[in-house]
């Protein structure tokens, strides 16, 4: 009889210990099951000369496959010159940052689309073919007339200004800024991370045969010039977008981004600027990613 009592006591103790462990692990198991994931896929393409398919990466939050009724806001991210859409995951670990912020309640779930802007031609803007060998390249048309419509057709994402935001690093930051200036009706927020905004005499471009073409196209789309010459109606539209600039104090784009801030201030367009110890590198991008997602989330919540 005594042995039976000891056995029952032991089993009860084991049961309680197992129950405590399960209770402790349940939140972690739930979080693990609800983690969002990044995928790299291809979409049809007609507007980029000689290209029939275009790669993109997309982060879908944890509830995307289970909550079929939910429509998610979407953040578009543009990578830097010479990079790839996969940089946001492989180098900057965007899904890890998003999952952590979603898990601790700092942001709501969102979809993140990382566009590919490098393969064939590293250029985010439209460029006309000319006699000097410049290519016929219509990337801005592709972005607004193919990529965004495709994403909004295939995925359950919002299709209004209040549910769309855009950001980018370096040339991608310049593209995000220009897109926001050209299409202020499309994005509730533009986040410029060390944006490459205008032509600059950079040593590492000297041996690049396509550098002169890229520099000219970038200068043709200089957002600082566009803002300084903005009409009353354009300024009114820009004021309805949340603008943020983040740049390191050792970054070669610092002066241009300061001039962007001055241009906005000169037109009375609200804009926030963050300058801290940093250079034009992955470390800087990673250091501001949490703010990118938190500011994006605030805009989605306030619209």
C-alpha positions as CSV (number, residue, x, y, z in Angstrom):
1,X,0.0,0.0,0.0
2,X,2.8,2.3,0.9
3,X,4.5,1.7,-2.4
4,X,1.3,2.5,-4.3
5,X,1.1,5.8,-2.4
6,X,4.7,6.6,-3.2
7,X,4.1,5.7,-6.9
8,X,1.0,7.9,-7.1
9,X,2.7,10.8,-5.4
10,X,5.7,10.5,-7.8
11,X,3.4,10.4,-10.8
12,X,1.4,13.4,-9.6
13,X,4.7,15.3,-9.1
14,X,5.8,14.4,-12.6
15,X,2.5,15.5,-14.0
16,X,2.7,18.9,-12.3
17,X,6.2,19.4,-13.4
18,X,5.2,18.5,-17.0
19,X,2.2,20.9,-16.8
20,X,4.4,23.7,-15.6
21,X,6.8,23.2,-18.4
22,X,4.0,23.1,-21.0
23,X,2.5,26.3,-19.6
24,X,5.9,28.0,-19.8
25,X,6.6,26.7,-23.3
26,X,3.1,27.4,-24.8
27,X,3.7,31.1,-25.5
28,X,7.0,30.3,-27.2
29,X,5.4,27.5,-29.2
30,X,2.6,29.9,-30.3
31,X,5.2,32.5,-31.2
32,X,7.2,30.0,-33.2
33,X,4.1,28.9,-35.1
34,X,3.1,32.4,-35.9
35,X,6.4,33.7,-37.2
36,X,6.3,35.4,-40.6
37,X,8.6,34.2,-43.4
38,X,10.4,35.7,-46.4
39,X,10.0,34.2,-49.8
40,X,11.8,35.0,-53.0
41,X,9.7,34.5,-56.1
42,X,9.3,35.7,-59.7
43,X,6.5,37.7,-61.5
44,X,5.8,38.3,-65.2
45,X,7.3,41.5,-66.6
46,X,6.6,43.3,-69.9
47,X,7.8,46.9,-69.3
48,X,11.5,46.2,-68.8
49,X,13.1,45.8,-72.2
50,X,14.3,42.2,-72.8
51,X,13.0,40.8,-69.5
52,X,10.0,38.5,-69.2
53,X,10.3,37.7,-65.5
54,X,11.4,39.8,-62.5
55,X,12.4,38.6,-59.1
56,X,11.0,40.0,-55.8
57,X,11.1,39.0,-52.2
58,X,8.0,39.1,-49.9
59,X,7.6,38.8,-46.1
60,X,4.2,37.4,-45.1
61,X,3.3,37.7,-41.4
62,X,2.5,34.6,-39.3
63,X,-1.3,34.9,-39.6
64,X,-1.3,35.3,-43.4
65,X,-2.1,31.7,-44.2
66,X,-4.6,31.2,-41.4
67,X,-6.5,34.4,-41.3
68,X,-7.9,34.4,-44.8
69,X,-10.2,37.4,-44.3
70,X,-7.5,39.8,-43.1
71,X,-6.1,42.5,-45.5
72,X,-2.6,43.7,-44.6
73,X,-0.9,47.0,-45.1
74,X,2.3,46.8,-47.2
75,X,5.8,48.3,-46.9
76,X,7.9,48.4,-50.1
77,X,11.7,48.3,-49.6
78,X,14.3,49.2,-52.2
79,X,17.9,47.9,-51.9
80,X,21.1,49.8,-52.6
81,X,23.2,50.0,-55.7
82,X,24.8,46.8,-56.8
83,X,22.6,44.9,-54.3
84,X,19.6,42.6,-54.6
85,X,16.1,42.2,-53.2
86,X,17.5,39.4,-51.1
87,X,19.8,41.8,-49.2
88,X,16.9,42.7,-46.9
89,X,16.8,39.2,-45.6
90,X,20.4,37.9,-46.0
91,X,22.2,41.0,-44.8
92,X,19.7,43.0,-42.8
93,X,17.6,40.1,-41.4
94,X,14.3,42.0,-42.0
95,X,12.1,39.0,-41.1
96,X,13.8,38.5,-37.8
97,X,13.3,42.2,-36.9
98,X,9.7,42.2,-38.0
99,X,8.9,38.9,-36.1
100,X,10.5,40.3,-32.9
101,X,8.6,43.5,-33.1
102,X,5.3,41.8,-33.9
103,X,5.8,39.2,-31.1
104,X,6.4,41.8,-28.4
105,X,3.5,44.0,-29.6
106,X,5.6,46.9,-30.8
107,X,4.0,46.7,-34.3
108,X,1.1,45.1,-36.0
109,X,1.4,42.5,-38.8
110,X,2.3,43.8,-42.2
111,X,3.4,42.6,-45.6
112,X,6.9,43.7,-46.7
113,X,7.8,43.6,-50.4
114,X,11.5,43.9,-51.5
115,X,11.8,44.9,-55.1
116,X,14.7,43.8,-57.4
117,X,16.4,46.8,-59.0
118,X,19.8,45.6,-60.1
119,X,19.7,42.7,-62.6
120,X,20.4,43.9,-66.2
121,X,20.5,47.6,-65.2
122,X,21.0,49.1,-61.8
123,X,18.5,51.9,-62.1
124,X,15.2,52.6,-60.4
125,X,14.0,55.4,-62.8
126,X,12.9,55.6,-66.4
127,X,15.6,56.3,-69.0
128,X,15.3,56.8,-72.8
129,X,17.5,55.0,-75.3
130,X,19.9,57.3,-77.1
131,X,22.7,57.3,-79.6
132,X,25.3,57.0,-76.9
133,X,24.3,53.5,-76.1
134,X,22.0,54.3,-73.1
135,X,19.4,51.5,-72.7
136,X,15.7,51.8,-73.0
137,X,14.8,51.3,-69.3
138,X,11.4,52.0,-67.8
139,X,11.8,50.9,-64.2
140,X,9.5,53.5,-62.6
141,X,6.8,52.4,-65.0
142,X,7.4,48.8,-64.1
143,X,7.2,49.5,-60.4
144,X,3.9,51.4,-60.5
145,X,2.2,49.7,-63.4
146,X,3.4,46.1,-62.9
147,X,4.9,45.4,-59.5
148,X,2.4,47.2,-57.3
149,X,-0.7,45.9,-59.3
150,X,0.7,42.4,-59.3
151,X,1.3,42.4,-55.5
152,X,-2.2,43.8,-54.9
153,X,-3.8,41.2,-57.2
154,X,-1.9,38.1,-55.8
155,X,-1.7,39.0,-52.1
156,X,-4.3,40.3,-49.6
157,X,-2.8,43.8,-49.2
158,X,-4.3,47.2,-48.9
159,X,-4.4,49.2,-52.1
160,X,-4.8,52.8,-50.8
161,X,-2.3,55.4,-49.7
162,X,-3.1,54.8,-46.0
163,X,-2.1,51.1,-46.4
164,X,1.1,51.6,-48.4
165,X,4.6,52.8,-47.3
166,X,8.0,52.8,-49.0
167,X,11.6,53.0,-47.9
168,X,15.0,52.2,-49.1
169,X,18.8,52.4,-48.6
170,X,21.3,54.3,-50.8
171,X,20.1,54.2,-54.4
172,X,17.0,52.6,-53.0
173,X,16.5,55.4,-50.5
174,X,16.8,57.8,-53.4
175,X,14.2,55.9,-55.4
176,X,11.8,55.8,-52.4
177,X,12.2,59.5,-52.0
178,X,11.7,60.2,-55.8
179,X,8.7,57.9,-55.9
180,X,7.1,59.7,-53.0
181,X,7.7,63.0,-54.7
182,X,6.5,61.8,-58.1
183,X,3.5,59.9,-56.7
184,X,2.4,61.5,-53.4
185,X,-1.0,59.8,-53.7
186,X,0.5,56.4,-53.3
187,X,2.4,56.2,-50.0
188,X,1.5,57.4,-46.5
189,X,5.2,57.3,-45.5
190,X,8.6,57.5,-47.2
191,X,11.7,56.4,-45.2
192,X,15.0,57.5,-46.7
193,X,18.0,55.5,-45.3
194,X,21.1,57.3,-46.5
195,X,19.5,58.0,-49.8
196,X,21.7,58.6,-52.9
197,X,19.8,61.6,-54.2
198,X,22.0,63.3,-56.8
199,X,25.1,63.0,-58.9
200,X,28.3,62.8,-56.9
201,X,32.0,62.4,-57.9
202,X,32.7,59.1,-56.2
203,X,36.1,57.3,-56.5
204,X,34.6,53.8,-56.7
205,X,32.6,54.7,-59.8
206,X,35.6,55.7,-61.9
207,X,36.1,52.2,-63.5
208,X,32.4,51.5,-64.0
209,X,31.5,51.9,-67.7
210,X,27.8,52.5,-66.9
211,X,28.4,55.0,-64.1
212,X,28.1,58.1,-66.2
213,X,24.7,56.9,-67.5
214,X,23.4,56.1,-64.0
215,X,24.7,59.4,-62.6
216,X,22.9,61.3,-65.3
217,X,19.6,59.5,-64.8
218,X,19.9,60.0,-61.1
219,X,20.5,63.7,-61.6
220,X,17.6,63.9,-64.0
221,X,15.4,62.7,-61.1
222,X,17.1,64.8,-58.4
223,X,14.3,65.2,-55.8
224,X,15.9,68.2,-54.2
225,X,15.6,70.1,-57.4
226,X,12.0,68.9,-57.9
227,X,11.0,70.0,-54.4
228,X,12.7,73.4,-54.6
229,X,10.6,73.9,-57.8
230,X,7.5,72.4,-56.5
231,X,4.1,74.0,-57.3
232,X,1.5,74.9,-54.7
233,X,-0.5,71.8,-55.5
234,X,2.6,69.5,-55.3
235,X,3.6,71.0,-52.0
236,X,0.1,70.4,-50.7
237,X,0.2,66.8,-51.8
238,X,3.7,66.2,-50.2
239,X,2.4,67.5,-46.9
240,X,0.0,64.6,-46.7
241,X,3.0,62.1,-46.6
242,X,5.2,61.4,-43.6
243,X,8.8,61.9,-44.6
244,X,11.8,60.5,-42.6
245,X,15.5,60.8,-43.3
246,X,18.1,58.7,-41.5
247,X,21.8,59.1,-42.3
248,X,25.1,58.5,-40.6
249,X,27.5,61.4,-39.8
250,X,30.3,59.7,-41.8
251,X,28.1,58.9,-44.8
252,X,29.0,60.4,-48.2
253,X,25.3,61.1,-48.8
254,X,25.0,63.3,-45.6
255,X,25.2,66.6,-47.4
256,X,22.7,65.7,-50.0
257,X,20.3,64.4,-47.4
258,X,20.7,67.6,-45.4
259,X,19.9,69.5,-48.6
260,X,16.8,67.4,-49.0
261,X,15.7,68.3,-45.5
262,X,16.3,72.0,-46.3
263,X,14.3,71.7,-49.5
264,X,11.3,70.3,-47.5
265,X,11.7,72.9,-44.8
266,X,11.8,75.6,-47.4
267,X,8.5,74.5,-48.8
268,X,6.9,74.0,-45.3
269,X,6.7,70.2,-45.7
270,X,7.1,68.4,-42.4
271,X,10.0,66.1,-42.4
272,X,12.0,64.3,-39.7
273,X,15.8,63.8,-39.9
274,X,17.9,61.5,-37.8
275,X,21.7,61.8,-37.8
276,X,23.9,59.6,-35.7
277,X,27.3,58.0,-35.6
278,X,27.5,55.8,-38.7
279,X,28.7,55.2,-42.3
280,X,27.2,54.0,-45.6
281,X,27.0,50.3,-44.7
282,X,24.9,47.4,-43.5
283,X,25.6,48.2,-39.8
284,X,23.8,51.5,-40.3
285,X,20.9,50.0,-42.1
286,X,20.4,47.4,-39.4
287,X,20.6,50.1,-36.7
288,X,17.6,51.9,-38.1
289,X,15.4,49.0,-39.2
290,X,13.4,48.9,-36.0
291,X,12.6,52.6,-36.4
292,X,11.6,52.0,-40.1
293,X,9.1,49.3,-39.1
294,X,7.8,51.2,-36.0
295,X,7.3,54.4,-38.0
296,X,5.6,52.5,-40.8
297,X,3.3,50.9,-38.3
298,X,2.4,54.3,-36.7
299,X,1.4,55.6,-40.1
300,X,-0.7,52.6,-40.9
301,X,-2.5,52.9,-37.5
302,X,-3.1,56.7,-37.9
303,X,-4.6,56.5,-41.4
